[in-house]
Amino acid sequence: MKQPGEIRHLSAKDDRDYLLDYQTLNVDDLEKAPILGVPFDNASLDEAVAKIYHLMEEKDKFHHVLLLDPIKTMALRKGKKLHRIAQKASLILAEGAGLQWAAKKLGGELKERIPTIALMMDLVRLCELRNYSIFLLGGKEEIVEKVYFNLSRHFPGVRIVGRHAGYLNTQRELLVKESIRKTSPNIIFLAMDFPDQEIWVENNTAFFGHAVVIGVGPAMDILSGKVKKAPNVFKLKGLTWLWRIMVRPWRLIRLSRMFGFFIVIAIKSLFVKKKK
């Protein structure tokens, strides 16, 4: 059985079964699990892939997919200026640790975390099978080129119709937008800092056609091999966050911001208990 995010090549029969799995999943009306006013979609990894597959098949408009962690959720929560971005998104997935706990505290449920890398790998494989096209945007030039090389090697049939670094001056940004418009990709993997990538999407919807735009943040660095994924011993014990701090000590500042999220959820959960 295929594991989430696994890179491998399938036989023709496996290909048919793989697509059939996503075609038969009913994801038209995914339940919502609101956290601080952000309407998360209560989806498993397979359901998330199936939903994005359905969005690509519709080909009616562009769709914005958000992958959020607690810190991003705090920035997009109800009452904040950026909350409008969450309201406009076609799909909001829980990527970060702590969100399942928060949903439960607030009387809801999230089936599972959606790891960005696993989601990307399943979508790339799906694009290869369906002849969908991908556009890579974000990170440094050497990062995006390495990601392009790695994906092309593991998925020789995938169509990557464009790739550009994410450091854009005015002239380069115009070239990138025109490239996206001309190539009309099915999926755009966008790797910029938060909330720059979300605001950039909001400001440039006219260039996306019917693409599904997914903000993948630092995932490009991992796919390029620049940043190593956490060892299994850390993953199994839920200590991926600790591994990230060990390899990037400056993330301690980010960790301190997490405390604000947990405090807000803890306070709000008291009101949920009182209502019961």
Backbone hydrogen bonds in HBPLUS format (Angstrom, degrees):
<---DONOR---> <-ACCEPTOR-->    atom                        ^
c    i                          cat <-CA-CA->   ^        H-A-AA   ^      H-
h    n   atom  resd res      DA  || num        DHA   H-A  angle D-A-AA Bond
n    s   type  num  typ     dist DA aas  dist angle  dist       angle   num
A0006-GLU N   A0003-GLN O   3.01 MM   3  5.42 161.3  2.05 138.1 137.1     1
A0015-ASP N   A0011-SER O   2.85 MM   4  6.12 150.2  1.93 149.4 158.6     2
A0016-ARG N   A0012-ALA O   3.11 MM   4  6.46 155.0  2.17 147.4 152.1     3
A0017-ASP N   A0013-LYS O   3.02 MM   4  6.35 164.0  2.05 154.6 158.8     4
A0018-TYR N   A0014-ASP O   2.76 MM   4  5.87 155.8  1.82 150.7 158.1     5
A0019-LEU N   A0015-ASP O   3.06 MM   4  6.33 161.3  2.10 152.9 156.0     6
A0020-LEU N   A0016-ARG O   2.90 MM   4  6.03 157.5  1.95 147.4 154.7     7
A0021-ASP N   A0017-ASP O   2.96 MM   4  6.15 151.9  2.04 149.0 154.4     8
A0023-GLN N   A0019-LEU O   2.94 MM   4  6.17 150.2  2.03 150.3 159.9     9
A0024-THR N   A0020-LEU O   2.99 MM   4  6.03 146.9  2.10 151.7 157.1    10
A0042-ASN N   A0031-GLU O   2.84 MM  11  5.50 176.0  1.85 165.8 164.6    11
A0033-ALA N   A0040-PHE O   2.76 MM   7  5.07 157.7  1.81 143.8 150.1    12
A0035-ILE N   A0038-VAL O   2.98 MM   3  5.19 156.3  2.04 136.4 141.8    13
A0038-VAL N   A0035-ILE O   2.99 MM   3  5.19 164.9  2.01 112.8 116.7    14
A0078-LYS N   A0036-LEU O   2.93 MM  42  6.22 163.1  1.96 154.2 159.8    15
A0040-PHE N   A0038-VAL O   2.99 MM   2  5.99 123.1  2.33 114.8  98.8    16
A0041-ASP N   A0092-ILE O   2.81 MM  51  5.54 176.7  1.81 158.1 157.7    17
A0043-ALA N   A0041-ASP O   2.97 MM   2  5.68 119.9  2.34 111.9  95.4    18
A0048-ALA N   A0044-SER O   2.87 MM   4  6.08 150.0  1.96 148.4 157.0    19
A0049-VAL N   A0045-LEU O   2.99 MM   4  6.31 159.9  2.03 154.3 158.8    20
A0050-ALA N   A0046-ASP O   2.90 MM   4  6.10 160.8  1.94 146.9 152.8    21
A0051-LYS N   A0047-GLU O   2.82 MM   4  5.98 154.7  1.88 145.4 152.1    22
A0052-ILE N   A0048-ALA O   3.06 MM   4  6.29 162.9  2.09 148.2 152.2    23
A0053-TYR N   A0049-VAL O   2.85 MM   4  6.05 153.0  1.92 148.5 157.1    24
A0054-HIS N   A0050-ALA O   2.91 MM   4  6.19 155.9  1.97 148.1 153.8    25
A0055-LEU N   A0051-LYS O   2.92 MM   4  6.25 152.2  2.00 146.7 154.8    26
A0056-MET N   A0052-ILE O   2.94 MM   4  6.22 153.4  2.01 148.1 154.7    27
A0057-GLU N   A0053-TYR O   2.98 MM   4  6.25 149.6  2.07 145.5 154.5    28
A0058-GLU N   A0054-HIS O   3.04 MM   4  6.27 140.7  2.20 145.4 154.8    29
A0063-HIS N   A0211-ALA O   2.95 MM 148  6.44 155.5  2.01 150.4 155.8    30
A0213-VAL N   A0063-HIS O   2.73 MM 150  6.08 162.5  1.76 175.2 174.5    31
A0090-SER N   A0064-HIS O   2.94 MM  26  5.50 145.3  2.06 141.7 152.7    32
A0065-VAL N   A0213-VAL O   2.87 MM 148  6.10 170.9  1.88 164.7 165.2    33
A0066-LEU N   A0091-LEU O   2.88 MM  25  6.28 164.3  1.90 163.0 165.2    34
A0093-LEU N   A0066-LEU O   2.81 MM  27  6.10 174.1  1.82 165.5 166.0    35
A0068-LEU N   A0093-LEU O   2.98 MM  25  6.28 167.4  1.99 176.4 172.8    36
A0095-GLU N   A0068-LEU O   2.76 MM  27  5.27 150.0  1.85 145.1 152.6    37
A0096-GLY N   A0068-LEU O   3.07 MM  28  6.24 154.7  2.14 135.2 132.9    38
A0073-THR N   A0069-ASP O   2.91 MM   4  6.07 156.1  1.96 156.6 164.5    39
A0074-MET N   A0070-PRO O   2.95 MM   4  6.21 150.1  2.04 145.7 152.6    40
A0075-ALA N   A0071-ILE O   3.24 MM   4  6.56 148.7  2.34 140.0 147.8    41
A0076-LEU N   A0072-LYS O   2.99 MM   4  6.25 136.1  2.19 144.3 156.6    42
A0076-LEU N   A0073-THR O   3.18 MM   3  5.07 128.8  2.46  92.6 106.0    43
A0077-ARG N   A0073-THR O   2.90 MM   4  5.76 106.4  2.46 142.3 158.0    44
A0080-LYS N   A0077-ARG O   3.05 MM   3  5.80 162.6  2.08 143.2 145.9    45
A0083-HIS N   A0080-LYS O   3.05 MM   3  5.38 163.1  2.08 113.1 117.6    46
A0085-ILE N   A0082-LEU O   2.98 MM   3  5.68 149.2  2.08 119.3 126.2    47
A0086-ALA N   A0083-HIS O   3.08 MM   3  5.35 120.0  2.45 103.8 117.5    48
A0087-GLN N   A0083-HIS O   3.13 MM   4  6.49 152.4  2.21 150.0 158.3    49
A0088-LYS N   A0084-ARG O   3.11 MM   4  6.33 138.3  2.30 140.7 150.4    50
A0089-ALA N   A0085-ILE O   3.21 MM   4  6.31 132.0  2.45 142.1 153.5    51
A0114-ILE N   A0094-ALA O   2.79 MM  20  5.86 159.7  1.83 150.3 156.1    52
A0102-ALA N   A0098-GLY O   2.98 MM   4  6.13 153.9  2.05 139.4 147.0    53
A0103-ALA N   A0099-LEU O   2.90 MM   4  6.08 163.1  1.93 148.7 152.4    54
A0104-LYS N   A0100-GLN O   3.09 MM   4  6.30 162.2  2.13 149.1 153.5    55
A0105-LYS N   A0101-TRP O   2.97 MM   4  6.20 156.9  2.02 149.9 156.5    56
A0106-LEU N   A0102-ALA O   3.03 MM   4  6.25 141.6  2.18 146.0 156.1    57
A0108-GLY N   A0103-ALA O   2.67 MM   5  4.82 156.1  1.72 156.2 147.6    58
A0107-GLY N   A0104-LYS O   3.10 MM   3  5.11 162.3  2.13 107.7 110.0    59
A0119-LEU N   A0115-PRO O   2.99 MM   4  6.21 164.0  2.01 158.1 162.8    60
A0120-MET N   A0116-THR O   2.90 MM   4  6.11 162.4  1.93 153.2 158.1    61
A0121-MET N   A0117-ILE O   2.92 MM   4  6.16 164.1  1.95 156.1 159.8    62
A0122-ASP N   A0118-ALA O   3.09 MM   4  6.27 163.1  2.11 150.5 154.6    63
A0123-LEU N   A0119-LEU O   2.99 MM   4  6.16 153.5  2.06 147.4 155.2    64
A0124-VAL N   A0120-MET O   2.81 MM   4  6.04 153.9  1.88 152.1 159.5    65
A0125-ARG N   A0121-MET O   3.04 MM   4  6.22 162.1  2.07 146.6 151.1    66
A0126-LEU N   A0122-ASP O   2.99 MM   4  6.16 152.5  2.06 139.3 147.3    67
A0127-CYS N   A0123-LEU O   2.82 MM   4  6.05 156.0  1.88 147.7 154.0    68
A0128-GLU N   A0124-VAL O   2.92 MM   4  6.19 150.0  2.01 146.7 154.9    69
A0129-LEU N   A0125-ARG O   3.07 MM   4  6.37 155.5  2.14 147.2 152.9    70
A0130-ARG N   A0126-LEU O   2.93 MM   4  6.12 153.0  2.01 150.8 158.5    71
A0131-ASN N   A0127-CYS O   2.84 MM   4  5.48 112.2  2.31 138.9 150.8    72
A0132-TYR N   A0127-CYS O   2.91 MM   5  4.47 139.9  2.08 128.2 135.4    73
A0186-ASN N   A0133-SER O   3.04 MM  53  5.20 137.2  2.23 114.6 126.4    74
A0187-ILE N   A0133-SER O   3.08 MM  54  6.47 151.0  2.16 152.6 161.5    75
A0134-ILE N   A0159-ARG O   2.84 MM  25  6.20 151.3  1.92 156.8 165.0    76
A0161-VAL N   A0134-ILE O   2.85 MM  27  5.98 131.9  2.08 148.8 163.9    77
A0135-PHE N   A0187-ILE O   2.89 MM  52  6.31 144.3  2.02 151.3 162.7    78
A0189-PHE N   A0135-PHE O   2.95 MM  54  6.28 155.4  2.01 165.9 174.0    79
A0136-LEU N   A0162-GLY O   2.92 MM  26  6.16 166.8  1.94 145.6 144.7    80
A0164-HIS N   A0136-LEU O   2.94 MM  28  6.40 149.7  2.03 149.7 159.0    81
A0137-LEU N   A0189-PHE O   3.00 MM  52  6.19 162.8  2.03 174.3 168.8    82
A0191-ALA N   A0137-LEU O   2.73 MM  54  6.14 163.3  1.75 153.2 158.9    83
A0138-GLY N   A0164-HIS O   3.04 MM  26  6.51 159.1  2.08 151.8 157.9    84
A0166-GLY N   A0139-GLY O   2.75 MM  27  4.89 162.0  1.78 140.2 146.6    85
A0143-ILE N   A0140-LYS O   3.04 MM   3  5.18 125.5  2.35  99.2 113.9    86
A0144-VAL N   A0140-LYS O   3.06 MM   4  6.40 167.0  2.07 167.1 167.1    87
A0145-GLU N   A0141-GLU O   3.07 MM   4  6.20 154.6  2.14 148.8 156.2    88
A0146-LYS N   A0142-GLU O   3.13 MM   4  6.11 149.1  2.23 131.6 139.3    89
A0147-VAL N   A0143-ILE O   2.96 MM   4  6.25 157.1  2.01 153.3 159.9    90
A0148-TYR N   A0144-VAL O   2.98 MM   4  6.12 157.4  2.03 140.9 147.2    91
A0149-PHE N   A0145-GLU O   2.97 MM   4  6.19 156.0  2.03 143.4 149.8    92
A0150-ASN N   A0146-LYS O   2.89 MM   4  6.12 164.8  1.91 152.3 155.9    93
A0151-LEU N   A0147-VAL O   2.91 MM   4  6.06 169.4  1.92 156.2 158.9    94
A0152-SER N   A0148-TYR O   2.98 MM   4  6.01 159.4  2.03 145.3 151.6    95
A0153-ARG N   A0149-PHE O   2.99 MM   4  6.13 144.6  2.12 143.6 153.0    96
A0154-HIS N   A0150-ASN O   3.07 MM   4  6.28 163.6  2.09 150.7 154.2    97
A0155-PHE N   A0151-LEU O   2.76 MM   4  5.67 148.2  1.86 147.0 156.3    98
A0158-VAL N   A0155-PHE O   3.02 MM   3  5.57 170.3  2.03 124.9 128.0    99
A0173-GLU N   A0169-ASN O   2.86 MM   4  5.94 156.3  1.92 157.7 164.7   100
A0174-LEU N   A0170-THR O   3.18 MM   4  6.41 153.5  2.26 143.9 149.8   101
A0175-LEU N   A0171-GLN O   3.20 MM   4  6.54 154.5  2.26 145.4 152.1   102
A0176-VAL N   A0172-ARG O   2.93 MM   4  6.22 155.5  1.99 150.4 157.0   103
A0177-LYS N   A0173-GLU O   2.94 MM   4  6.15 166.0  1.96 153.2 156.5   104
A0178-GLU N   A0174-LEU O   3.01 MM   4  6.17 159.9  2.05 146.3 151.9   105
A0179-SER N   A0175-LEU O   2.91 MM   4  6.08 150.6  2.00 142.7 151.2   106
A0180-ILE N   A0176-VAL O   2.93 MM   4  6.21 157.1  1.98 152.8 158.3   107
A0181-ARG N   A0177-LYS O   2.93 MM   4  6.17 161.0  1.97 147.9 153.5   108
A0182-LYS N   A0178-GLU O   2.93 MM   4  6.10 157.7  1.98 148.1 153.5   109
A0183-THR N   A0179-SER O   2.98 MM   4  6.05 164.2  2.00 150.1 154.4   110
A0184-SER N   A0180-ILE O   2.94 MM   4  5.75 143.0  2.08 144.3 152.6   111
A0212-VAL N   A0186-ASN O   2.83 MM  26  6.16 157.9  1.88 141.4 145.9   112
A0188-ILE N   A0212-VAL O   2.96 MM  24  6.23 159.8  2.00 146.5 147.5   113
A0214-ILE N   A0188-ILE O   2.91 MM  26  6.17 172.9  1.91 173.5 174.0   114
A0190-LEU N   A0214-ILE O   2.91 MM  24  5.95 173.3  1.92 152.9 155.1   115
A0216-VAL N   A0190-LEU O   2.79 MM  26  5.78 152.7  1.86 141.1 150.5   116
A0196-ASP N   A0193-ASP O   2.79 MM   3  5.46 106.6  2.34 117.3 135.1   117
A0197-GLN N   A0193-ASP O   3.03 MM   4  6.07 152.7  2.11 150.7 159.0   118
A0199-ILE N   A0195-PRO O   2.95 MM   4  6.19 164.3  1.98 164.0 168.4   119
A0200-TRP N   A0196-ASP O   2.83 MM   4  5.94 154.3  1.90 148.0 156.1   120
A0201-VAL N   A0197-GLN O   3.03 MM   4  6.19 154.4  2.10 141.3 147.3   121
A0202-GLU N   A0198-GLU O   3.08 MM   4  6.31 163.4  2.11 143.9 148.4   122
A0203-ASN N   A0199-ILE O   2.97 MM   4  6.18 146.8  2.08 146.8 155.2   123
A0204-ASN N   A0201-VAL O   3.16 MM   3  5.33 154.9  2.22 106.1 113.7   124
A0207-PHE N   A0204-ASN O   3.14 MM   3  5.93 165.8  2.16 123.7 127.4   125
A0208-PHE N   A0205-THR O   3.25 MM   3  5.53 162.6  2.29 112.2 117.2   126
A0211-ALA N   A0208-PHE O   2.97 MM   3  5.57 163.7  1.99 139.9 145.1   127
A0219-ALA N   A0216-VAL O   3.01 MM   3  5.63 163.5  2.04 142.0 144.1   128
A0221-ASP N   A0218-PRO O   3.03 MM   3  5.51 128.5  2.30 110.1 122.1   129
A0223-LEU N   A0219-ALA O   2.94 MM   4  6.25 164.5  1.96 156.2 160.3   130
A0224-SER N   A0220-MET O   2.91 MM   4  6.03 139.8  2.07 144.5 154.9   131
A0226-LYS N   A0221-ASP O   3.12 MM   5  5.44 125.8  2.43 168.1 167.7   132
A0227-VAL N   A0221-ASP O   3.36 MM   6  5.74 160.1  2.40 118.3 119.0   133
A0225-GLY N   A0222-ILE O   2.99 MM   3  5.21 145.7  2.12 103.3 113.8   134
A0234-PHE N   A0231-PRO O   3.02 MM   3  5.57 135.0  2.23 113.1 123.9   135
A0235-LYS N   A0231-PRO O   3.16 MM   4  6.53 159.1  2.20 148.4 154.8   136
A0236-LEU N   A0232-ASN O   2.80 MM   4  5.91 172.5  1.81 163.7 163.9   137
A0239-LEU N   A0234-PHE O   2.71 MM   5  4.74 159.7  1.75 158.4 152.3   138
A0238-GLY N   A0235-LYS O   3.00 MM   3  5.07 162.1  2.03 109.0 112.8   139
A0242-LEU N   A0239-LEU O   2.99 MM   3  5.19 124.3  2.31  99.7 113.6   140
A0243-TRP N   A0239-LEU O   3.17 MM   4  6.61 155.4  2.23 151.6 157.8   141
A0244-ARG N   A0240-THR O   2.99 MM   4  6.31 157.8  2.04 152.6 158.5   142
A0245-ILE N   A0241-TRP O   3.12 MM   4  6.39 147.4  2.23 140.8 149.0   143
A0246-MET N   A0242-LEU O   2.95 MM   4  6.23 150.5  2.04 146.2 154.8   144
A0247-VAL N   A0243-TRP O   3.02 MM   4  6.37 151.5  2.11 152.2 158.6   145
A0248-ARG N   A0244-ARG O   2.82 MM   4  5.77 133.7  2.03 135.7 149.3   146
A0251-ARG N   A0248-ARG O   2.92 MM   3  5.85 167.0  1.94 131.8 135.5   147
A0252-LEU N   A0249-PRO O   3.05 MM   3  5.99 162.4  2.09 126.5 128.5   148
A0253-ILE N   A0250-TRP O   3.33 MM   3  6.18 158.1  2.38 118.8 121.2   149
A0254-ARG N   A0251-ARG O   2.93 MM   3  4.96 115.3  2.36  95.8 111.8   150
A0255-LEU N   A0251-ARG O   2.89 MM   4  6.31 151.9  1.97 150.1 158.6   151
A0256-SER N   A0252-LEU O   3.01 MM   4  6.30 150.7  2.10 145.1 151.6   152
A0257-ARG N   A0254-ARG O   3.03 MM   3  5.23 127.4  2.31  99.3 113.0   153
A0258-MET N   A0255-LEU O   2.96 MM   3  5.11 135.3  2.17 100.1 113.1   154
A0259-PHE N   A0256-SER O   3.31 MM   3  5.67 139.9  2.48 102.2 111.1   155
A0260-GLY N   A0257-ARG O   3.19 MM   3  5.55 130.9  2.45 103.9 114.7   156
A0261-PHE N   A0258-MET O   3.01 MM   3  5.21 118.6  2.40 101.1 115.9   157
A0262-PHE N   A0258-MET O   3.10 MM   4  6.49 162.7  2.13 158.5 162.2   158
A0263-ILE N   A0259-PHE O   2.94 MM   4  6.13 155.1  2.01 151.0 157.8   159
A0264-VAL N   A0260-GLY O   3.03 MM   4  6.22 164.0  2.06 148.9 152.9   160
A0265-ILE N   A0261-PHE O   2.99 MM   4  6.23 165.0  2.01 156.0 160.0   161
A0266-ALA N   A0262-PHE O   2.93 MM   4  6.01 159.0  1.97 142.8 149.2   162
A0267-ILE N   A0263-ILE O   2.99 MM   4  6.23 156.1  2.05 149.9 155.8   163
A0268-LYS N   A0264-VAL O   2.98 MM   4  6.20 166.4  2.00 151.9 155.7   164
A0269-SER N   A0265-ILE O   2.84 MM   4  5.97 149.6  1.93 150.4 158.8   165
A0270-LEU N   A0267-ILE O   3.15 MM   3  5.43 138.6  2.33 102.5 113.3   166
A0271-PHE N   A0268-LYS O   3.12 MM   3  5.37 125.4  2.43 101.5 114.1   167
A0272-VAL N   A0268-LYS O   3.20 MM   4  6.60 147.3  2.32 143.8 153.2   168
A0273-LYS N   A0269-SER O   3.03 MM   4  6.29 154.1  2.10 145.9 151.5   169
A0274-LYS N   A0270-LEU O   3.09 MM   4  6.34 150.7  2.18 141.4 149.2   170
A0275-LYS N   A0271-PHE O   3.11 MM   4  6.34 150.5  2.20 143.6 150.1   171
A0276-LYS N   A0272-VAL O   3.28 MM   4  6.58 142.4  2.43 139.3 148.7   172
A0276-LYS N   A0273-LYS O   3.18 MM   3  5.19 125.2  2.49  93.4 107.2   173
